[in-house]
Amino acid sequence: MSGAHAASSGQDSVSTPAVGPGDDRDRFAYDQLTARFLAHDQMLWQTPALALTAQAFLMTIALGPQVSAWKGAIASVLGLMVTVMSMHLLARHRFLELVEKAKLIELEGRLGIEPLSVQSWAWKYATPPPLGTAYAREGYVLESPKYTWLMSKPSYNIWQGGLLLFAAANVVILIESINRWLTGG
């Protein structure tokens, strides 16, 4: 029973205080959002591992010496599809992670706690970048110049580039398979 209703009915009751910033609801939301953020981060890095496994299997088929041209073409098309789907899934997990990170930063400010959501071994957000610009170099602040050029690049960008190279390799295998099939070789 609410405090206002209890007072009007003449019963003794403890009234519920108004919900304000920094209360248990914010702390609960922060805990739940942190768990979701960590789950998306874990799924984000499972995506390229699964993609590489699928690519290894499909490229083994496509490049096998005893594989007919049409089977190689099918394997390379499937490899291309896996690459594009993996790139999309990786981007989707990254997007959700950035949305959650922005909300975590907001809750950390409201709760007055150390902003752990912005910590990383090489990169730190000064302020959360607007969605859609999060991948731009200007959206990041390098913490220390001691990192090499490669180490200072976001892993997300490196993996997207690597998956793009797999897509290109699958296109080359597809063209070669079609050429073999057409020439009867």
C-alpha positions, 0 to 999 in steps of 0.5 A: 500500500502506498504511503499516501493511501495509508495516510488517508486510510488512517493506518500507520505505514512507512511511505515509499520515498520518491525515486531519485538518481543513485537509488537501488533501481539505478544500481540494479539497472547498472548491474543488469546492463553490465551483464548484457554489455559483457555478454555482447562483448563475448559474442562479439569476439566469438563471431570471428572465431566461428567465421574462421572455422567455417572459412577453413572448412569451406576453403579446404573443400573449394581448393581441394585437388579432387574437387570438381569446379562446380563444387568449388564454386558452391563452396566459395559462394558459401564462404562468401556468404559466411563472410558477409554474414559474419561481418554483419553479425560482428557489426551488430554486436558492436553496435549493441555494445556501443549503445549499452556502453553509452547508457553505462556511462550515463548510469555511472555518472548518475551513481557517482561511481568510477566509469569502468565502462570506458576502460580498455587497455589501449583506448578510452572514450573521452565522452561517448561518441554519437552513434554512427561516428563511433568507428571514426578515429576522432571518436577515440583518444589514445591513452599512451603513445607507447603502443605500436601502430598496429596495437593502437588500432581497434580490434573490431576494425582489424577483424572487419578488414580480415573478414573482407580479405576472406570475402575477396579470396572467396570471390577469386576462388569462385572466378577460378572455379567458374573458369575451370568449369567453363574450360572443362579443366 
